[in-house]
Amino acid sequence: MKRYIALYKDSATRDTQICKEDPSTVSLVDDDAWEDWPDAPVYIGLFSAMSEDEAKKAAAESQGCSPACIWLIDLNEDDEYNYLLKFAAGADFEVGELAEKQLRALWTAFCFHESLDVDMAEYDAKLRALYQQMPGYSISCSWYDYDGFGRYMCELLV
């Protein structure tokens, strides 16, 4: 069984907007809180399947769209990334900054090894999947939400 990150291809999206404030407090009609991201791939979820075709089919069925609209990132081919996912899931972020700094160092090295640049669709998808692997965290972390996590993780890359 292989694991995949499923996204809508950038060519299959239109009028994508990102909320730049706390989404729980912003109304959908508050235009100042939203930013257009033309042609941005949209995250669908994680899928496990025996083949890429099966994963595309499952992702497409979950969204009610054509498999041609789906872009997959294979999580199994990358041992370094799998190590990152396991580290994030098992690290104790409650005991100070050491685990945070170690995760950022591993992420930075991984991005250099894979030639991932901040703001690339693959960078964003893998960072979001990494964030979702982490257990709940307290206010003692260097980030409070995904945006803060993204800023923290790219600090040594930009």
Contact map, one row per residue, 1 for C-alpha under 8 A:
11100000000000000000000000000000000000000000000111100000000000000000000000000000000000000000000000000000000000000000000000000000000000000000000000000000000000
11110000000000000000000000000000000000000000000111100000000000000000000001110000000000000000000000000000000000000000000000000000000000000000000000000000000000
11111000000000000000000000000000000000000000011110000000000000000000000001110000000000000000000000000000000000000000000000000000000000000000000000000000000000
01111100000000000000000000000000000000000000011100000010000000000000000111110000000000000000000000000000000000000000000000000000000000000000000000000000000000
00111110000000000000000000000000000000000011111000000000000000000000000111100000000000000000000000000000000000000000000000001100100000000000000000000000000000
00011111000000000000000000000000000000000011111000000001001000000000011110000000000000000000000000000000000000000000000000000000000000000000000000000000000000
00001111100000000000000000000000000000001111100000000000000000000000011100000000000000000000000000000000000000000000000000000000000000000000000000000000000000
00000111110110000000000000000000000000001111000000000000000000000000111000000000000000000000000000000000000000000000000000000000000000000000000000000000000000
00000011111110000000000000000000000000011100000000000000000000000000111000000000000000000000000000000000000000000000000000000000000000000000000000000000000000
00000001111110000000000000000000000000111100000000000000000000000000000000000000000000000000000000000000000000000000000000000000000000000000000000000000000000
00000000111111000000000000000000000000101000000000000000000000000000100000000000000000000000000000000000000000000000000000000000000000000000000000000000000000
00000001111111000000000000000000000000101000000000000000000000000000100000000000000000000000000000000000000000000000000000000000000000000000000000000000000000
00000001111111110000000000000000000001111100000000000000000000000000000000000000000000000000000000000000000000000000000000000000000000000000000000000000000000
00000000001111110000000000000000000001110000000000000000000000000000000000000000000000000000000000000000000000000000000000000000000000000000000000000000000000
00000000000011111000000000000000000111100000000000000000000000000000000000000000000000000000000000000000000000000000000000000000000000000000000000000000000000
00000000000011111100000000000000000111110100000000000000000000000000000000000000000000000000000000000000000000000000000000000000000000000000000000000000000000
00000000000000111110000000000000011111000000000000000000000000000000000000000000000000000000000000000000000000000000000000000000000000000000000000000000000000
00000000000000011111000000000000011110000000000000000000000000000000000000000000000000000000000000000000000000000000000000000000000000000000000000000000000000
00000000000000001111111000000000111000000000000000000000000000000000000000000000000000000000000000000000000000000000000000000000000000000000000000000000000000
00000000000000000111111000000000111000000000000000000000000000000000000000000000000000000000000000000000000000000000000000000000000000000000000000000000000000
00000000000000000011111001000000110000000000000000000000000000000000000000000000000000000000000000000000000000000000000000000000000000000000000000000000000000
00000000000000000011111111000000000000000000000000000000000000000000000000000000000000000000000000000000000000000000000000000000000000000000000000000000000000
00000000000000000011111111100000000000000000000000000000000000000000000000000000000000000000000000000000000000000000000000000000000000000000000000000000000000
00000000000000000000011111000000000000000000000000000000000000000000000000000000000000000000000000000000000000000000000000000000000000000000000000000000000000
00000000000000000000011111100000000000000000000000000000000000000000000000000000000000000000000000000000000000000000000000000000000000000000000000000000000000
00000000000000000000111111110100100000000000000000000000000000000000000000000000000000000000000000000000000000000000000000000000000000000000000000000000000000
00000000000000000000001011111100000000000000000000000000000000000000000000000000000000000000000000000000000000000000000000000000000000000000000000000000000000
00000000000000000000000001111110000000000000000000000000000000000000000000000000000000000000000000000000000000000000000000000000000000000000000000000000000000
00000000000000000000000000111110000000000000000000000000000000000000000000000000000000000000000000000000000000000000000000000000000000000000000000000000000000
00000000000000000000000001111111110000000000000000000000000000000000000000000000000000000000000000000000000000000000000000000000000000000000000000000000000000
00000000000000000000000000011111111000000000000000000000000000000000000000000000000000000000000000000000000000000000000000000000000000000000000000000000000000
00000000000000000000000000000111111000000000000000000000000000000000000000000000000000000000000000000000000000000000000000000000000000000000000000000000000000
00000000000000000011100001000111111000000000000000000000000000000000000000000000000000000000000000000000000000000000000000000000000000000000000000000000000000
00000000000000001111100000000111111100000000000000000000000000000000000000000000000000000000000000000000000000000000000000000000000000000000000000000000000000
00000000000000001111000000000011111110000000000000000000000000000000000000000000000000000000000000000000000000000000000000000000000000000000000000000000000000
00000000000000111100000000000000011111000000000000000000000000000000000000000000000000000000000000000000000000000000000000000000000000000000000000000000000000
00000000000000111100000000000000001111110000000000000000000000000000000000000000000000000000000000000000000000000000000000000000000000000000000000000000000000
00000000000011111000000000000000000111110000000000000000000000000000000000000000000000000000000000000000000000000000000000000000000000000000000000000000000000
00000000011111110000000000000000000011111000000000000000000000000000000000000000000000000000000000000000000000000000000000000000000000000000000000000000000000
00000000110011010000000000000000000011111100000000000000000000000000000000000000000000000000000000000000000000000000000010000000000000000000000000000000000000
00000011111110000000000000000000000000111110000000000000000000000000000000000000000000000000000000000000000000000000000010000000000000000000000000000000000000
00000011110010010000000000000000000000011111000000000000000000000000000000000000000000000000000000000000000000000000000000000000000000000000000000000000000000
00001111000000000000000000000000000000001111100000000000000000000000000000000000000000000000000000000000000000000000000000001000000000000000000000000000000000
00001111000000000000000000000000000000000111110000000000001000000000000000000000000000000000000000000000000000000000000000000000000000000000000000000000000000
00001110000000000000000000000000000000000011111000000000001000000000000000000000000000000000000000000000000000000000000000000000000000000000000000000000000000
00111100000000000000000000000000000000000001111100000000000000000000000000000000000000000000000000000000000000000000000000000000000000000000000000000000000000
00111100000000000000000000000000000000000000111110000010011000000000000000000000000000000000000000000000000000000000000000000000000000000000000000000000000000
11110000000000000000000000000000000000000000011111000010000000000000000000000000000000000000000000000000000000000000000000000000000000000000000000000000000000
11100000000000000000000000000000000000000000001111110110000000000000000000000000000000000000000000000000000000000000000000000000000000000000000000000000000000
11000000000000000000000000000000000000000000000111110110000000000000000000000000000000000000000000000000000000000000000000000000000000000000000000000000000000
11000000000000000000000000000000000000000000000011111110000000000000000000000000000000000000000000000000000000000000000000000000000000000000000000000000000000
00000000000000000000000000000000000000000000000011111111000000000000000100000000000000000000000000000000000000000000000000000000000000000000000000000000000000
00000000000000000000000000000000000000000000000000111111100000000000000000000000000000000000000000000000000000000000000000000000000000000000000000000000000000
00000000000000000000000000000000000000000000000011111111110000000000000000000000000000000000000000000000000000000000000000000000000000000000000000000000000000
00010000000000000000000000000000000000000000001111111111111000000000000000000000000000000000000000000000000000000000000000000000000000000000000000000000000000
00000100000000000000000000000000000000000000000000011111111100000010011100000000000000000000000000000000000000000000000000000000000000000000000000000000000000
00000000000000000000000000000000000000000000000000001111111110000010000000000000000000000000000000000000000000000000000000000000000000000000000000000000000000
00000000000000000000000000000000000000000000001000000111111111000000000000000000000000000000000000000000000000000000000000000000000000000000000000000000000000
00000100000000000000000000000000000000000001101000000011111111100010010000000000000000000000000000000000000000000000000000000000000000000000000000000000000000
00000000000000000000000000000000000000000000000000000001111111111110110000000000000000000000000000000000000000000000000000000000000000000000000000000000000000
00000000000000000000000000000000000000000000000000000000111111111100000000000000000000000000000000000000000000000000000000000000000000000000000000000000000000
00000000000000000000000000000000000000000000000000000000011111110000000000000000000000000000000000000000000000000000000000000000000000000000000000000000000000
00000000000000000000000000000000000000000000000000000000001111111000000000000000000000000000000000000000000000000000000000000000000000000000000000000000000000
00000000000000000000000000000000000000000000000000000000000111111100000000000000000000000000000000000000000000000000000000000000000000000000000000000000000000
00000000000000000000000000000000000000000000000000000000000110111110100000000000000000000000000000000000000000000000000000000000000000000000000000000000000000
00000000000000000000000000000000000000000000000000000000000110011111110000000000000000000000000000000000000000000000000000000000000000000000000000000000000000
00000000000000000000000000000000000000000000000000000001101100001111110000000000000000000000000000000000000000000000000000000000000000000000000000000000000000
00000000000000000000000000000000000000000000000000000000000000000111110000000000000000000000000000000000000000000000000000000000000000000000000000000000000000
00000001101100000000000000000000000000000000000000000000000100001111111000000000000000000000000000000000000000000000000000000000000000000000000000000000000000
00000111100000000000000000000000000000000000000000000001001100000111111100000000000000000000000000000000000000000000000000000000000000000000000000000000000000
00000111100000000000000000000000000000000000000000000001000000000000111110000000000000000000000000000000000000000000000000000000000000000000000000000000000000
00011110000000000000000000000000000000000000000000010001000000000000011111000000000000000000000000000000000000000000000000000000000000000000000000000000000000
00011100000000000000000000000000000000000000000000000000000000000000001111100000000000000000000000000000000000000000000001000000000000000000000000000000000000
01111000000000000000000000000000000000000000000000000000000000000000000111111100000000000000000000000000000000000000000000000000000000000000000000000000000000
01111000000000000000000000000000000000000000000000000000000000000000000011111100110000000000000000000000000000000000000000000000000000000000000000000000000000
01110000000000000000000000000000000000000000000000000000000000000000000001111110010000000000000000000000000000000000000000000000000000000000000000000000000000
00000000000000000000000000000000000000000000000000000000000000000000000001111110000000000000000000000000000000000000000000000000000000000000000000000000000000
00000000000000000000000000000000000000000000000000000000000000000000000001111111110000000000000000000000000000000000000000000000000000000000000000000000000000
00000000000000000000000000000000000000000000000000000000000000000000000000011111111000000000000000000000000000000000000000000000000000000000000000000000000000
00000000000000000000000000000000000000000000000000000000000000000000000000000111111100000000000000000000000001000000000000000000000000000000000000000000000000
00000000000000000000000000000000000000000000000000000000000000000000000000100111111110000000000000000000000001000000000000000000000000000000000000000000000000
00000000000000000000000000000000000000000000000000000000000000000000000000110111111111000000000000000000000000000000000000000000000000000000000000000000000000
00000000000000000000000000000000000000000000000000000000000000000000000000000011111111100000000000000000000000000000000000000000000000000000000000000000000000
00000000000000000000000000000000000000000000000000000000000000000000000000000001111111110000000000000010011000000000000000000000010000000000000000000000000000
00000000000000000000000000000000000000000000000000000000000000000000000000000000111111111000000000000000000000000000000000000000010010000000000000000000000000
00000000000000000000000000000000000000000000000000000000000000000000000000000000011111111100000000000000000000000000000000000000000010000000000000000000000000
00000000000000000000000000000000000000000000000000000000000000000000000000000000001111111110000000000010000000000000000000000000000000000000000000000000000000
00000000000000000000000000000000000000000000000000000000000000000000000000000000000111111110000000000010000000000000000000000000011011100000000000000000000000
00000000000000000000000000000000000000000000000000000000000000000000000000000000000011111110000000000000000000000000000000000000000011100000000000000000000000
00000000000000000000000000000000000000000000000000000000000000000000000000000000000001111111000000000000000000000000000000000000000001100000000000000000000000
00000000000000000000000000000000000000000000000000000000000000000000000000000000000000111111100000100000000000000000000000000000000001000000000000000000000000
00000000000000000000000000000000000000000000000000000000000000000000000000000000000000000111111000100000000000000000000000000000000000000000000000000000000000
00000000000000000000000000000000000000000000000000000000000000000000000000000000000000000011111111110000000000000000000000000000000000001100100000000000000000
00000000000000000000000000000000000000000000000000000000000000000000000000000000000000000001111100000000000000000000000000000000000000001101100000000000000000
00000000000000000000000000000000000000000000000000000000000000000000000000000000000000000001111111000000000000000000000000000000000000000000000000000000000000
00000000000000000000000000000000000000000000000000000000000000000000000000000000000000000000111111110000000000000000000000000000000000000001100000000000000000
00000000000000000000000000000000000000000000000000000000000000000000000000000000000000000000101111111000000000000000000000000000000000000000110000000000000000
00000000000000000000000000000000000000000000000000000000000000000000000000000000000000000000101111111100000000000000000000000000000000000000000000000000000000
00000000000000000000000000000000000000000000000000000000000000000000000000000000000000000011100111111110000000000000000000000000000000000000000000000000000000
00000000000000000000000000000000000000000000000000000000000000000000000000000000000000000000100111111111000000000000000000000000000000000000110000000000000000
00000000000000000000000000000000000000000000000000000000000000000000000000000000000000000000000011111111100000000000000000000000000000000000000000000000000000
00000000000000000000000000000000000000000000000000000000000000000000000000000000000000000000000001111111110000000000000000000000000000000000000000000000000000
00000000000000000000000000000000000000000000000000000000000000000000000000000000000100110000000000111111111000000000000000000000000000000000000000000000000000
00000000000000000000000000000000000000000000000000000000000000000000000000000000000000000000000000011111111100000000000000000000000000000000000000000001100000
00000000000000000000000000000000000000000000000000000000000000000000000000000000000000000000000000001111111110000000000000000000000000000000000000000000000000
00000000000000000000000000000000000000000000000000000000000000000000000000000000000100000000000000000111111111000000000000000000000000000000000000000000000000
00000000000000000000000000000000000000000000000000000000000000000000000000000000000100000000000000000011111111100000000000000000000000000000000000000000100000
00000000000000000000000000000000000000000000000000000000000000000000000000000000000000000000000000000001111111110000000000000000000000000000000000000000110110
00000000000000000000000000000000000000000000000000000000000000000000000000000000000000000000000000000000111111111000000000000000000000000000000000000000000000
00000000000000000000000000000000000000000000000000000000000000000000000000000001100000000000000000000000011111111100000000000000000000000000000000000000000000
00000000000000000000000000000000000000000000000000000000000000000000000000000000000000000000000000000000001111111111100000100000000000000000000000000000000000
00000000000000000000000000000000000000000000000000000000000000000000000000000000000000000000000000000000000111111111000000000000000000000000000000000000000000
00000000000000000000000000000000000000000000000000000000000000000000000000000000000000000000000000000000000011111111000000000000000000000000000000000000000000
00000000000000000000000000000000000000000000000000000000000000000000000000000000000000000000000000000000000001111111000000000000000000000000000000000000000000
00000000000000000000000000000000000000000000000000000000000000000000000000000000000000000000000000000000000000111111100000000000000000000000000000000000000000
00000000000000000000000000000000000000000000000000000000000000000000000000000000000000000000000000000000000000111111110101100000000000000000000000000000000000
00000000000000000000000000000000000000000000000000000000000000000000000000000000000000000000000000000000000000100011111100100000000000000000000000000000000010
00000000000000000000000000000000000000000000000000000000000000000000000000000000000000000000000000000000000000000001111100110000000000000000000000000000010011
00000000000000000000000000000000000000000000000000000000000000000000000000000000000000000000000000000000000000000000111110110000000000000000000000000000000000
00000000000000000000000000000000000000000000000000000000000000000000000000000000000000000000000000000000000000000001111111110000000000000000000000000000000000
00000000000000000000000000000000000000011000000000000000000000000000000000000000000000000000000000000000000000000000001111111000000000000000000000000000000000
00000000000000000000000000000000000000000000000000000000000000000000000010000000000000000000000000000000000000000001000111111100000000000000000000000000000000
00000000000000000000000000000000000000000000000000000000000000000000000000000000000000000000000000000000000000100001111111111110000000000000000000000000000000
00000000000000000000000000000000000000000000000000000000000000000000000000000000000000000000000000000000000000000000011111111111000000000000000000000000000000
00001000000000000000000000000000000000000010000000000000000000000000000000000000000000000000000000000000000000000000000011111111100000000000000000000000000000
00001000000000000000000000000000000000000000000000000000000000000000000000000000000000000000000000000000000000000000000001111111110000000000000000000000000000
00000000000000000000000000000000000000000000000000000000000000000000000000000000000000000000000000000000000000000000000000111111111000000000000000000100000000
00000000000000000000000000000000000000000000000000000000000000000000000000000000000000000000000000000000000000000000000000011111111100000000000001000000000000
00001000000000000000000000000000000000000000000000000000000000000000000000000000000000000000000000000000000000000000000000001111111110000000000000000000000000
00000000000000000000000000000000000000000000000000000000000000000000000000000000000110010000000000000000000000000000000000000111111111000000000000000000000000
00000000000000000000000000000000000000000000000000000000000000000000000000000000000000010000000000000000000000000000000000000011111111000000000001001000000000
00000000000000000000000000000000000000000000000000000000000000000000000000000000000000000000000000000000000000000000000000000001111111100000000000000000000000
00000000000000000000000000000000000000000000000000000000000000000000000000000000000011011000000000000000000000000000000000000000111111100000000000000000000000
00000000000000000000000000000000000000000000000000000000000000000000000000000000000000011110000000000000000000000000000000000000011111110000000000000000000000
00000000000000000000000000000000000000000000000000000000000000000000000000000000000000011100000000000000000000000000000000000000000111111000000000000000000000
00000000000000000000000000000000000000000000000000000000000000000000000000000000000000000000000000000000000000000000000000000000000001111100000000000000000000
00000000000000000000000000000000000000000000000000000000000000000000000000000000000000000000110000000000000000000000000000000000000000111111100000000000000000
00000000000000000000000000000000000000000000000000000000000000000000000000000000000000000000110000000000000000000000000000000000000000011111100100000000000000
00000000000000000000000000000000000000000000000000000000000000000000000000000000000000000000000000000000000000000000000000000000000000001111111100000000000000
00000000000000000000000000000000000000000000000000000000000000000000000000000000000000000000010100000000000000000000000000000000000000001111110000000000000000
00000000000000000000000000000000000000000000000000000000000000000000000000000000000000000000110110010000000000000000000000000000000000001111111100000000000000
00000000000000000000000000000000000000000000000000000000000000000000000000000000000000000000000010010000000000000000000000000000000000000011111100011001000000
00000000000000000000000000000000000000000000000000000000000000000000000000000000000000000000000000000000000000000000000000000000000000000010111111111001000000
00000000000000000000000000000000000000000000000000000000000000000000000000000000000000000000000000000000000000000000000000000000000000000110111111011000000000
00000000000000000000000000000000000000000000000000000000000000000000000000000000000000000000000000000000000000000000000000000000000000000000001111111000000000
00000000000000000000000000000000000000000000000000000000000000000000000000000000000000000000000000000000000000000000000000000001001000000000001111111100000000
00000000000000000000000000000000000000000000000000000000000000000000000000000000000000000000000000000000000000000000000000000000000000000000001011111110000000
00000000000000000000000000000000000000000000000000000000000000000000000000000000000000000000000000000000000000000000000000000000000000000000011111111111000000
00000000000000000000000000000000000000000000000000000000000000000000000000000000000000000000000000000000000000000000000000000000001000000000011111111111100000
00000000000000000000000000000000000000000000000000000000000000000000000000000000000000000000000000000000000000000000000000000010000000000000000001111111110000
00000000000000000000000000000000000000000000000000000000000000000000000000000000000000000000000000000000000000000000000000000000000000000000000000111111111000
00000000000000000000000000000000000000000000000000000000000000000000000000000000000000000000000000000001000000000000000000000000000000000000011000011111111000
00000000000000000000000000000000000000000000000000000000000000000000000000000000000000000000000000000001001100000000000000000000000000000000000000001111111100
00000000000000000000000000000000000000000000000000000000000000000000000000000000000000000000000000000000000100000000010000000000000000000000000000000111111111
00000000000000000000000000000000000000000000000000000000000000000000000000000000000000000000000000000000000000000000000000000000000000000000000000000011111111
00000000000000000000000000000000000000000000000000000000000000000000000000000000000000000000000000000000000100000000000000000000000000000000000000000000111111
00000000000000000000000000000000000000000000000000000000000000000000000000000000000000000000000000000000000100000000110000000000000000000000000000000000011111
00000000000000000000000000000000000000000000000000000000000000000000000000000000000000000000000000000000000000000000010000000000000000000000000000000000011111
